[in-house]
Amino acid sequence: MRRILLAIFTLLSLGLQAQVCVPGTQTSTAKGYILPDSATNLQHGCAGYPYTQIMYIKAPPDTTFQISLGTVTADIDSFVIGTNITGLPAYLSANSVPAPLLAAGASFPKSNMERLVVPGDSLACVNISGNVPGGTASGNNFLNINVRAYLSNLHSPDNTVDFLLGQIYPGRVTDTLVNLNYYNIIIDAPPCYPQATQHVEHMNFQLIGCVPNPFNEQTVIQFESSEGRELELRILNALGQLVTQRKIHAQKGDNRITLNTSAWQTGLYHCTLSDGKQQQGLKMVVR
């Protein structure tokens, strides 16, 4: 559990220049979470296509973990994440909310770096985006991020262990540095959406997604078609009300539909693309 919660804050360290995300757009009932989680991991990228991935984060107010002495409970004061992320491809950048802080100076060696501070019991998010250049070799980009957790009010239900904690950690506070290396971005060679589809020719068409997502003023829906054909695009809001319906004249190969969404209300939308025999859908978020 602690490992997963620490993983939440890896991607917050990507505080570079990209589109702003909104903390809390997606949530979970858990005290602390990361969406998507480390088991789902980050979505694949595709050579020659835009890439976007938003992580939604909730820092827990407290935690329980095991040390050699026994069970320890602690309050999470904050997580401090270095923004120098090894493994992030140069063509991708990101923007985090809250924004990263500048290096604190040589007098504060643990904070003498650009860093993102995420207080306990708070929301945050990070938007990773960019354009994957055409011809980019397929492969796996493993991310490595340094996270320092600041903990206070260290206690144990075992009286002996609790006494020792007070001796080992003056003031019952500590910090610990963890290297997070279990998130990755895989780049595939086209056609590569979805990951389970080998060739779009096996289907009439393939809805890839929309970029950016979430969005506000505009987004671009991407799909591939095995041949020229007529398709119908329908977009419904969270109440099931029709927002947009139009005929699409698809060409063979890559297709893109630009939507002006400046008049749309904030919330969740469902997009479907159909040729009368096959229908595919995706969720879209207006912030």
C-alpha positions in Angstrom: 0.0 0.0 0.0 2.7 2.4 1.0 4.6 1.7 -2.3 1.5 2.5 -4.3 0.9 5.7 -2.4 4.4 6.8 -2.9 4.0 6.1 -6.6 1.3 8.6 -6.7 3.8 11.4 -6.5 6.2 10.2 -9.1 4.4 11.8 -12.0 3.8 15.0 -10.2 7.5 15.7 -10.6 7.0 16.3 -14.3 6.5 20.0 -13.7 7.5 21.4 -17.1 5.5 23.3 -19.8 2.4 21.6 -21.0 -1.4 22.0 -20.7 -2.8 22.5 -17.2 -4.7 19.6 -15.5 -7.3 19.9 -12.8 -6.9 18.0 -9.6 -10.0 16.0 -8.6 -11.4 15.6 -12.1 -11.3 11.9 -11.5 -11.5 10.5 -8.0 -11.6 7.4 -5.9 -13.1 6.5 -2.5 -9.6 5.4 -1.2 -7.8 7.7 1.2 -4.9 7.9 -1.2 -4.9 7.0 -4.9 -3.3 7.3 -8.3 -5.4 7.1 -11.5 -4.4 5.2 -13.5 -2.7 3.0 -10.9 0.7 1.3 -11.3 -0.9 -1.9 -12.5 -2.7 -0.2 -15.3 0.4 2.0 -15.9 0.6 4.8 -18.5 -0.9 4.6 -21.9 1.2 3.6 -24.9 2.4 6.2 -27.3 2.4 5.8 -31.1 5.1 7.1 -33.5 3.8 10.0 -35.5 0.9 10.8 -33.1 0.3 13.2 -30.3 0.5 11.8 -26.8 -1.3 12.8 -23.6 -1.7 11.2 -20.2 -3.2 12.8 -17.1 -2.6 11.3 -13.7 -5.1 12.2 -10.9 -3.7 12.0 -7.4 -4.9 12.1 -3.8 -2.2 12.2 -1.0 -3.4 10.4 2.1 -3.4 12.1 5.5 -1.6 9.3 7.2 -0.1 5.9 6.6 0.8 2.6 8.2 4.0 0.6 7.3 6.3 -2.0 8.5 9.9 -1.6 9.7 12.2 -4.1 11.3 10.9 -3.2 14.7 7.2 -3.7 13.8 4.2 -1.7 12.7 4.4 2.0 12.5 1.8 4.7 12.0 2.6 8.2 10.9 1.1 11.4 9.6 2.1 12.4 6.1 3.3 16.0 6.2 4.4 16.1 2.5 6.0 14.4 -0.4 8.9 16.3 -2.1 9.6 15.1 -5.6 12.6 16.0 -7.7 11.5 17.2 -11.2 14.6 15.6 -13.0 12.8 12.5 -14.3 15.2 10.1 -16.0 13.7 8.1 -18.8 11.2 10.7 -19.9 11.6 11.1 -23.7 12.8 14.6 -24.8 9.7 15.1 -27.0 7.4 14.8 -24.0 6.9 17.4 -21.3 4.4 17.9 -18.5 2.7 20.4 -16.3 1.8 19.6 -12.7 -0.7 21.2 -10.3 0.5 22.4 -7.9 3.5 23.9 -9.7 7.1 22.9 -8.8 9.2 25.1 -6.5 12.7 26.4 -7.3 15.8 25.0 -5.7 16.1 26.2 -2.1 19.9 26.7 -2.2 23.0 25.0 -0.9 22.0 25.6 2.7 19.2 23.2 2.3 20.7 20.2 0.5 17.5 18.1 0.6 15.6 20.9 -1.1 18.3 22.2 -3.4 16.6 21.2 -6.6 13.5 22.1 -8.5 10.8 20.1 -6.7 7.1 19.5 -6.3 5.7 19.6 -2.8 2.5 17.7 -2.3 1.0 18.1 1.2 -0.7 15.2 2.9 -4.4 14.9 2.4 -4.4 17.0 -0.8 -5.2 16.6 -4.5 -2.8 17.0 -7.4 -2.4 16.0 -11.0 0.1 15.9 -13.8 -0.4 16.1 -17.6 2.2 14.4 -19.7 1.9 15.4 -23.4 3.8 16.0 -26.6 4.1 14.8 -30.1 5.9 11.5 -30.7 8.0 12.0 -33.9 7.3 9.9 -36.9 9.8 7.1 -37.2 10.5 6.9 -33.5 11.7 3.4 -32.7 9.3 1.3 -30.7 10.4 0.6 -27.1 9.9 1.0 -23.4 10.7 4.2 -21.6 11.1 3.5 -17.9 10.7 6.5 -15.6 12.8 7.0 -12.5 11.9 9.6 -9.9 13.3 10.5 -6.5 10.6 11.1 -3.9 11.3 12.2 -0.3 8.5 11.5 2.2 8.3 13.7 5.3 6.5 11.9 8.2 5.6 13.0 11.7 3.8 11.7 14.7 5.5 8.3 14.5 3.9 5.7 16.8 3.4 2.0 17.1 0.6 0.0 18.8 3.4 -2.1 20.4 4.5 -0.2 23.6 8.1 -1.4 23.3 8.4 -0.4 19.7 6.7 2.9 20.4 9.3 3.7 23.1 12.1 2.9 20.7 10.6 5.1 18.0 10.8 8.1 20.4 14.5 7.3 21.0 15.5 6.6 17.4 13.5 9.5 15.8 13.7 12.7 18.0 10.4 14.6 17.9 9.0 11.4 16.2 9.6 12.9 12.8 11.7 11.5 9.9 12.1 11.6 6.1 12.9 8.9 3.7 14.1 8.9 0.1 12.6 6.4 -2.3 13.4 5.8 -6.0 10.2 5.1 -8.0 10.8 3.1 -11.2 7.7 1.2 -11.9 5.9 3.6 -14.3 6.8 3.5 -18.0 5.7 4.8 -21.4 5.8 2.3 -24.2 6.1 3.7 -27.8 4.6 1.5 -30.5 5.0 1.6 -34.3 1.7 2.5 -36.1 -0.9 1.2 -36.5 -0.9 0.8 -32.7 -4.3 1.8 -31.3 -5.7 0.0 -29.3 -2.8 -2.0 -28.0 -4.6 -5.3 -28.7 -5.3 -4.4 -32.3 -2.5 -5.5 -34.7 -3.9 -4.0 -37.9 -6.8 -1.7 -38.6 -7.5 -3.8 -41.7 -9.0 -6.4 -39.4 -11.7 -3.9 -38.5 -13.7 -1.4 -40.5 -12.2 1.5 -38.5 -10.5 2.1 -35.2 -11.2 5.0 -32.9 -7.9 6.1 -31.4 -8.8 8.8 -29.0 -8.9 12.5 -28.6 -6.0 15.0 -27.9 -6.0 16.7 -25.5 -8.3 15.0 -23.0 -9.3 16.6 -20.7 -9.8 19.8 -22.7 -11.8 23.0 -22.8 -11.7 25.1 -26.0 -10.9 22.4 -28.6 -10.0 18.7 -29.0 -9.1 16.5 -32.0 -10.6 13.1 -32.4 -8.4 10.6 -34.1 -9.3 7.4 -35.9 -8.1 5.1 -38.7 -10.2 3.6 -41.4 -9.4 0.5 -43.6 -11.0 2.3 -46.6 -13.1 5.4 -47.5 -16.5 5.2 -45.9 -19.3 7.2 -44.3 -19.4 7.3 -40.5 -21.6 8.9 -37.9 -20.2 10.8 -34.9 -22.4 11.3 -31.9 -21.4 12.9 -28.6 -23.7 12.7 -25.5 -23.3 14.5 -22.2 -23.4 12.8 -18.7 -27.2 13.1 -18.8 -27.5 11.2 -22.1 -28.4 14.4 -24.0 -27.2 14.7 -27.6 -24.6 17.4 -27.9 -23.1 16.8 -31.3 -24.1 14.6 -34.3 -22.6 14.7 -37.7 -21.7 12.6 -40.8 -18.0 12.0 -41.3 -16.5 11.3 -44.7 -13.6 9.1 -43.7 -10.6 8.4 -46.0 -8.4 5.4 -45.9 -5.8 5.6 -43.2 -5.5 8.3 -40.6 -8.4 10.7 -40.0 -8.8 13.6 -37.6 -11.9 15.6 -36.5 -11.5 18.9 -34.8 -14.2 19.9 -32.4 -14.8 23.4 -31.1 -15.9 22.8 -27.5 -15.8 26.3 -26.1 -19.6 26.3 -25.5 -19.7 22.9 -23.8 -20.3 22.6 -20.0 -17.7 21.2 -17.7 -18.1 17.5 -17.2 -17.9 14.0 -18.7 -19.0 13.2 -22.3 -19.3 10.0 -24.3 -18.3 9.9 -28.0 -19.3 7.2 -30.4 -18.3 6.5 -34.0 -20.3 4.1 -36.1 -20.7 2.8 -39.6 -24.0 1.1 -38.9 -22.3 -2.3 -38.3 -19.5 -1.5 -35.9 -19.6 1.1 -33.1 -16.7 2.3 -30.9 -16.7 4.8 -28.1 -14.5 6.9 -25.8 -14.9 9.1 -22.7 -14.1 12.8 -23.0 -13.7 15.3 -20.2 -14.3 19.0 -20.5 -12.7 21.0 -17.7 
